[in-house]
Amino acid sequence: MLGTGASRCAMKEDHVLSLTTHAAGAADHGAHAMVPVLTADSEEQLAAILNSLSDDKAEDVVQIDLRGKTAMGDYMVICSGRSSRQVSAISEKLVERLKLDHGIPTRTEGKTAGDWVLIDTGDVIVHIFRPEVREFYQLEKMWMPVAQTAASQV
């Protein structure tokens, strides 16, 4: 009797391992099909971001041109939501629209707290703040002089 149970267990394990191996192989072969293809350059990304922020009633939207000034991205967008809930909603909708409509992958930080959400597309960095948090950090004051100084040197 003990031998029969042991063989059933081994067969079950073998079956699970077999399925896991097949799934991993399928994922490897289909990985390129599952990764969104980047279809928008930085200007198109910026336009899509600004449209999404406008649709979701983001306030005090500021865009900063970083091209030629830093390697971290081409543009920075800073905006506010009226509450933690709106900040989170704006960020969720933006990430969803960028992925579904434009195939743009993003990295997001801070969404759970809802005070300050950072969304990075690689070319455009978006900061969505609650007004009090935005006032405290004053990112646009830190980056605007860089953009203006570099523009006046051209």
QUIDA-V994817 format. One line per field, one symbol per residue. ss: DSSP state (~ for helix, > for strand, _ for the rest). burial: + if it has 24 or more other C-alpha atoms within 12 Angstrom, else -. Layout:
ss = ???
burial = ???
This chain:
ss = _~~~~~~~~~~~~~~~~~~~~~~~~~~~~~~~~~_______~~~~~~~~~~~~~~___>>>>>>>_________>>>>>>>__~~~~~~~~~~~~~~~~~~~____>>>______>>>>>___>>>>>>>~~~~~~~_~~~~~~~~~~~~~~~_
burial = ---------------------------------------+-+--++-+++-++--++++-++++++------++++++++++++-++++++++++-+++--+++++++--+--++++++++++++++++++-++----++--+---+-------
